[in-house]
Amino acid sequence: MIQSANYKLIAVKLALVVGVIVIGLAAHVPQTPAPPEQPLPFSHKLHVAQGLKCQGCHVNPEPGDLMTFPATTKCMSCHNDVAVEKSAIKKLAEY
């Protein structure tokens, strides 16, 4: 009888340890970071419709969680001549 109680106690302790490990692993699931705030109004739809490809502007062209902003000089290589009258482009030129 004592031996049976010891096995039950060991089983309960083991179940608790396994439960704590599972909960701990579930709590450490990587979360997708919030995207950075867009400093200027921008439409990917408009730029893609113009025939631009992701890799033409972005250093990391594969769509994903960690896309970066293109360098201002990259944007201005077109916007020195395109849509220069728009306030957003004027603000971009100040960067």
N, CA, C and O atoms as a DFTB+ gen file, in Angstrom:
380 C
 N C O
     1  1       0.820      -1.194       0.000
     2  2       0.000       0.000       0.000
     3  2       0.869       1.264       0.000
     4  3       0.585       2.218      -0.725
     5  1       1.917       1.264       0.811
     6  2       2.818       2.413       0.866
     7  2       3.517       2.588      -0.474
     8  3       3.696       3.708      -0.954
     9  1       3.907       1.472      -1.069
    10  2       4.576       1.531      -2.360
    11  2       3.650       2.126      -3.423
    12  3       4.105       2.898      -4.267
    13  1       2.369       1.783      -3.398
    14  2       1.377       2.312      -4.340
    15  2       1.212       3.821      -4.147
    16  3       1.091       4.561      -5.124
    17  1       1.207       4.272      -2.908
    18  2       1.085       5.703      -2.617
    19  2       2.315       6.457      -3.114
    20  3       2.192       7.578      -3.609
    21  1       3.493       5.859      -2.988
    22  2       4.722       6.484      -3.482
    23  2       4.674       6.648      -4.995
    24  3       5.068       7.690      -5.520
    25  1       4.190       5.618      -5.705
    26  2       4.079       5.706      -7.167
    27  2       3.096       6.800      -7.571
    28  3       3.337       7.528      -8.535
    29  1       1.985       6.919      -6.835
    30  2       1.002       7.963      -7.137
    31  2       1.611       9.345      -6.915
    32  3       1.403      10.258      -7.714
    33  1       2.353       9.490      -5.839
    34  2       2.987      10.764      -5.536
    35  2       4.016      11.123      -6.612
    36  3       4.093      12.271      -7.050
    37  1       4.791      10.145      -7.026
    38  2       5.777      10.378      -8.093
    39  2       5.061      10.748      -9.390
    40  3       5.511      11.647     -10.100
    41  1       3.972      10.083      -9.710
    42  2       3.213      10.371     -10.935
    43  2       2.642      11.784     -10.904
    44  3       2.665      12.483     -11.917
    45  1       2.132      12.207      -9.757
    46  2       1.581      13.562      -9.620
    47  2       2.691      14.601      -9.787
    48  3       2.512      15.598     -10.487
    49  1       3.832      14.367      -9.146
    50  2       4.950      15.299      -9.263
    51  2       5.440      15.380     -10.717
    52  3       5.727      16.467     -11.219
    53  1       5.531      14.238     -11.379
    54  2       5.965      14.207     -12.769
    55  2       4.973      14.959     -13.654
    56  3       5.377      15.710     -14.541
    57  1       3.690      14.762     -13.416
    58  2       2.663      15.465     -14.195
    59  2       2.769      16.967     -13.984
    60  3       2.616      17.735     -14.934
    61  1       3.025      17.395     -12.767
    62  2       3.179      18.825     -12.487
    63  2       4.411      19.392     -13.200
    64  3       4.344      20.479     -13.774
    65  1       5.513      18.680     -13.169
    66  2       6.732      19.151     -13.834
    67  2       6.495      19.250     -15.339
    68  3       6.863      20.251     -15.955
    69  1       5.891      18.236     -15.933
    70  2       5.607      18.253     -17.365
    71  2       4.661      19.411     -17.693
    72  3       4.855      20.107     -18.689
    73  1       3.642      19.617     -16.861
    74  2       2.702      20.716     -17.075
    75  2       3.393      22.070     -17.042
    76  3       3.121      22.927     -17.883
    77  1       4.276      22.268     -16.086
    78  2       5.007      23.533     -15.980
    79  2       5.891      23.743     -17.209
    80  3       5.976      24.854     -17.732
    81  1       6.543      22.686     -17.666
    82  2       7.397      22.794     -18.862
    83  2       6.564      23.156     -20.084
    84  3       6.949      24.038     -20.851
    85  1       5.428      22.487     -20.277
    86  2       4.572      22.763     -21.434
    87  2       4.058      24.195     -21.397
    88  3       4.070      24.881     -22.419
    89  1       3.608      24.652     -20.240
    90  2       3.114      26.030     -20.111
    91  2       4.246      27.023     -20.364
    92  3       4.041      28.043     -21.022
    93  1       5.431      26.732     -19.849
    94  2       6.583      27.611     -20.063
    95  2       6.963      27.711     -21.525
    96  3       7.271      28.798     -22.014
    97  1       6.945      26.590     -22.228
    98  2       7.262      26.612     -23.663
    99  2       6.202      27.368     -24.451
   100  3       6.529      28.118     -25.371
   101  1       4.953      27.179     -24.102
   102  2       3.865      27.871     -24.803
   103  2       3.949      29.380     -24.582
   104  3       3.603      30.155     -25.473
   105  1       4.394      29.793     -23.430
   106  2       4.486      31.223     -23.124
   107  2       5.640      31.891     -23.870
   108  3       5.656      33.115     -24.000
   109  1       6.595      31.119     -24.359
   110  2       7.764      31.684     -25.038
   111  2       7.679      31.577     -26.552
   112  3       8.697      31.668     -27.238
   113  1       6.476      31.386     -27.078
   114  2       6.306      31.345     -28.527
   115  2       6.610      32.739     -29.064
   116  3       6.030      33.717     -28.592
   117  1       7.512      32.850     -30.045
   118  2       7.858      34.182     -30.567
   119  2       6.634      34.901     -31.126
   120  3       5.809      34.301     -31.816
   121  1       6.530      36.148     -30.830
   122  2       5.432      36.970     -31.316
   123  2       5.918      37.825     -32.480
   124  3       7.060      38.284     -32.482
   125  1       5.065      38.036     -33.457
   126  2       5.404      38.904     -34.572
   127  2       5.451      40.342     -34.060
   128  3       4.493      40.825     -33.456
   129  1       6.564      41.017     -34.303
   130  2       6.649      42.398     -33.812
   131  2       5.670      43.304     -34.556
   132  3       5.323      43.057     -35.711
   133  1       5.243      44.337     -33.881
   134  2       4.363      45.321     -34.518
   135  2       5.150      46.032     -35.613
   136  3       6.334      46.321     -35.441
   137  1       4.502      46.313     -36.729
   138  2       5.234      47.011     -37.796
   139  2       5.599      48.423     -37.360
   140  3       4.895      49.033     -36.555
   141  1       6.693      48.938     -37.892
   142  2       7.059      50.316     -37.541
   143  2       6.024      51.292     -38.095
   144  3       5.358      51.011     -39.091
   145  1       5.905      52.417     -37.447
   146  2       4.957      53.432     -37.905
   147  2       5.439      54.003     -39.237
   148  3       6.608      54.352     -39.395
   149  1       4.524      54.089     -40.176
   150  2       4.846      54.635     -41.498
   151  2       5.012      56.143     -41.362
   152  3       4.051      56.831     -41.018
   153  1       6.210      56.679     -41.623
   154  2       6.436      58.111     -41.410
   155  2       5.763      59.000     -42.466
   156  3       5.489      60.173     -42.211
   157  1       5.503      58.441     -43.635
   158  2       4.865      59.201     -44.717
   159  2       3.775      58.334     -45.343
   160  3       3.874      57.108     -45.314
   161  1       2.736      58.954     -45.909
   162  2       1.725      58.141     -46.594
   163  2       2.378      57.409     -47.767
   164  3       3.147      57.994     -48.530
   165  1       2.059      56.123     -47.897
   166  2       2.680      55.314     -48.936
   167  2       1.716      54.226     -49.362
   168  3       1.049      53.623     -48.522
   169  1       1.634      53.968     -50.656
   170  2       0.772      52.918     -51.192
   171  2       1.606      51.899     -51.957
   172  3       2.135      52.189     -53.030
   173  1       1.716      50.696     -51.385
   174  2       2.389      49.621     -52.118
   175  2       1.613      49.305     -53.393
   176  3       2.200      49.029     -54.440
   177  1       0.276      49.349     -53.289
   178  2      -0.571      49.023     -54.440
   179  2      -0.238      49.928     -55.634
   180  3      -0.118      49.451     -56.763
   181  1      -0.090      51.222     -55.383
   182  2       0.234      52.170     -56.444
   183  2       1.607      51.881     -57.058
   184  3       1.760      51.894     -58.280
   185  1       2.596      51.622     -56.215
   186  2       3.945      51.384     -56.709
   187  2       4.045      50.060     -57.463
   188  3       4.744      49.983     -58.474
   189  1       3.362      49.019     -56.993
   190  2       3.355      47.731     -57.697
   191  2       2.645      47.887     -59.043
   192  3       3.070      47.302     -60.039
   193  1       1.569      48.670     -59.076
   194  2       0.853      48.914     -60.336
   195  2       1.751      49.616     -61.357
   196  3       1.532      49.497     -62.562
   197  1       2.758      50.343     -60.879
   198  2       3.715      51.008     -61.772
   199  2       4.797      50.035     -62.266
   200  3       5.673      50.411     -63.044
   201  1       4.721      48.786     -61.802
   202  2       5.672      47.765     -62.244
   203  2       6.882      47.593     -61.354
   204  3       7.808      46.863     -61.707
   205  1       6.897      48.252     -60.204
   206  2       8.044      48.117     -59.294
   207  2       7.975      46.783     -58.559
   208  3       6.891      46.310     -58.219
   209  1       9.115      46.190     -58.318
   210  2       9.237      44.923     -57.592
   211  2       9.802      45.208     -56.200
   212  3      10.515      46.192     -55.999
   213  1       9.477      44.338     -55.246
   214  2       9.948      44.515     -53.858
   215  2      11.458      44.685     -53.802
   216  3      11.967      45.585     -53.132
   217  1      12.181      43.803     -54.519
   218  2      13.645      43.836     -54.456
   219  2      14.240      45.092     -55.081
   220  3      15.424      45.369     -54.891
   221  1      13.454      45.844     -55.808
   222  2      13.948      47.093     -56.365
   223  2      14.126      48.174     -55.319
   224  3      14.915      49.100     -55.508
   225  1      13.398      48.063     -54.211
   226  2      13.454      49.085     -53.156
   227  2      13.963      48.539     -51.821
   228  3      14.712      49.213     -51.114
   229  1      13.552      47.312     -51.479
   230  2      13.866      46.761     -50.157
   231  2      15.145      45.934     -50.176
   232  3      15.419      45.205     -51.129
   233  1      15.918      46.062     -49.109
   234  2      17.141      45.282     -48.948
   235  2      16.782      43.802     -48.767
   236  3      17.473      42.928     -49.291
   237  1      15.727      43.525     -48.044
   238  2      15.263      42.150     -47.832
   239  2      13.954      41.968     -48.594
   240  3      12.881      42.148     -48.019
   241  1      14.022      41.613     -49.878
   242  2      12.848      41.645     -50.746
   243  2      11.811      40.564     -50.509
   244  3      10.682      40.705     -50.979
   245  1      12.140      39.489     -49.802
   246  2      11.136      38.450     -49.583
   247  2      10.091      38.968     -48.611
   248  3      10.434      39.422     -47.519
   249  1       8.835      38.907     -48.986
   250  2       7.792      39.360     -48.042
   251  2       7.934      38.598     -46.731
   252  3       8.136      37.383     -46.717
   253  1       7.827      39.318     -45.658
   254  2       7.990      38.677     -44.362
   255  2       7.746      39.631     -43.223
   256  3       7.281      40.756     -43.404
   257  1       8.075      39.144     -42.041
   258  2       7.800      39.900     -40.825
   259  2       8.790      41.028     -40.586
   260  3       8.492      41.953     -39.830
   261  1       9.933      40.976     -41.197
   262  2      10.990      41.920     -40.847
   263  2      11.400      42.815     -42.018
   264  3      12.588      43.066     -42.219
   265  1      10.448      43.283     -42.769
   266  2      10.762      44.190     -43.875
   267  2      11.261      45.513     -43.305
   268  3      10.879      45.919     -42.207
   269  1      12.114      46.172     -44.067
   270  2      12.673      47.450     -43.636
   271  2      12.228      48.545     -44.594
   272  3      11.743      48.273     -45.692
   273  1      12.401      49.775     -44.163
   274  2      12.121      50.899     -45.051
   275  2      13.276      51.035     -46.038
   276  3      14.433      50.844     -45.664
   277  1      12.976      51.362     -47.291
   278  2      14.065      51.633     -48.240
   279  2      14.806      52.910     -47.827
   280  3      14.273      53.755     -47.108
   281  1      16.025      53.020     -48.295
   282  2      16.792      54.245     -48.058
   283  2      16.101      55.399     -48.780
   284  3      15.558      55.216     -49.870
   285  1      16.120      56.566     -48.187
   286  2      15.504      57.750     -48.791
   287  2      16.071      58.008     -50.181
   288  3      15.342      58.409     -51.089
   289  1      17.364      57.781     -50.346
   290  2      17.978      58.000     -51.662
   291  2      17.361      57.092     -52.724
   292  3      17.263      57.470     -53.891
   293  1      16.947      55.893     -52.311
   294  2      16.294      54.976     -53.248
   295  2      14.960      55.562     -53.708
   296  3      14.655      55.546     -54.901
   297  1      14.174      56.073     -52.780
   298  2      12.886      56.692     -53.124
   299  2      13.101      57.912     -54.016
   300  3      12.407      58.111     -55.014
   301  1      14.075      58.712     -53.628
   302  2      14.309      59.967     -54.346
   303  2      14.904      59.753     -55.730
   304  3      14.869      60.662     -56.558
   305  1      15.450      58.567     -55.999
   306  2      15.965      58.313     -57.347
   307  2      14.842      58.397     -58.372
   308  3      15.095      58.744     -59.526
   309  1      13.612      58.089     -57.980
   310  2      12.444      58.290     -58.858
   311  2      11.765      59.628     -58.567
   312  3      11.366      60.348     -59.482
   313  1      11.644      59.945     -57.284
   314  2      10.828      61.093     -56.896
   315  2      11.532      62.443     -57.037
   316  3      10.991      63.464     -56.612
   317  1      12.710      62.462     -57.618
   318  2      13.283      63.741     -58.048
   319  2      12.509      64.272     -59.240
   320  3      12.496      65.474     -59.505
   321  1      11.852      63.344     -59.969
   322  2      11.103      63.713     -61.171
   323  2       9.615      63.350     -61.108
   324  3       8.814      63.921     -61.848
   325  1       9.237      62.418     -60.244
   326  2       7.872      61.899     -60.214
   327  2       7.137      62.422     -58.983
   328  3       7.632      62.304     -57.862
   329  1       5.970      62.994     -59.193
   330  2       5.087      63.464     -58.114
   331  2       5.769      64.452     -57.172
   332  3       5.474      64.478     -55.977
   333  1       6.661      65.248     -57.694
   334  2       7.432      66.178     -56.865
   335  2       6.564      67.262     -56.223
   336  3       6.981      67.885     -55.247
   337  1       5.369      67.494     -56.755
   338  2       4.496      68.532     -56.210
   339  2       3.734      68.073     -54.958
   340  3       3.162      68.896     -54.244
   341  1       3.727      66.763     -54.693
   342  2       2.982      66.247     -53.536
   343  2       3.706      66.590     -52.241
   344  3       4.934      66.554     -52.168
   345  1       2.917      66.924     -51.217
   346  2       3.516      67.325     -49.935
   347  2       4.327      66.193     -49.311
   348  3       5.359      66.444     -48.689
   349  1       3.872      64.951     -49.469
   350  2       4.616      63.823     -48.897
   351  2       5.999      63.683     -49.549
   352  3       6.972      63.336     -48.880
   353  1       6.078      63.954     -50.847
   354  2       7.360      63.849     -51.547
   355  2       8.266      65.000     -51.122
   356  3       9.476      64.823     -50.979
   357  1       7.685      66.169     -50.922
   358  2       8.480      67.294     -50.430
   359  2       9.050      66.988     -49.039
   360  3      10.200      67.312     -48.744
   361  1       8.232      66.364     -48.197
   362  2       8.689      65.990     -46.866
   363  2       9.771      64.896     -46.960
   364  3      10.761      64.930     -46.229
   365  1       9.566      63.924     -47.871
   366  2      10.554      62.877     -48.090
   367  2      11.902      63.481     -48.471
   368  3      12.942      63.038     -47.986
   369  1      11.885      64.475     -49.325
   370  2      13.116      65.107     -49.792
   371  2      13.889      65.770     -48.653
   372  3      15.092      66.004     -48.771
   373  1      13.203      66.073     -47.554
   374  2      13.859      66.700     -46.398
   375  2      14.672      65.691     -45.562
   376  3      15.537      66.090     -44.782
   377  1      14.397      64.399     -45.723
   378  2      15.089      63.385     -44.911
   379  2      16.528      63.242     -45.307
   380  3      17.251      62.434     -44.725
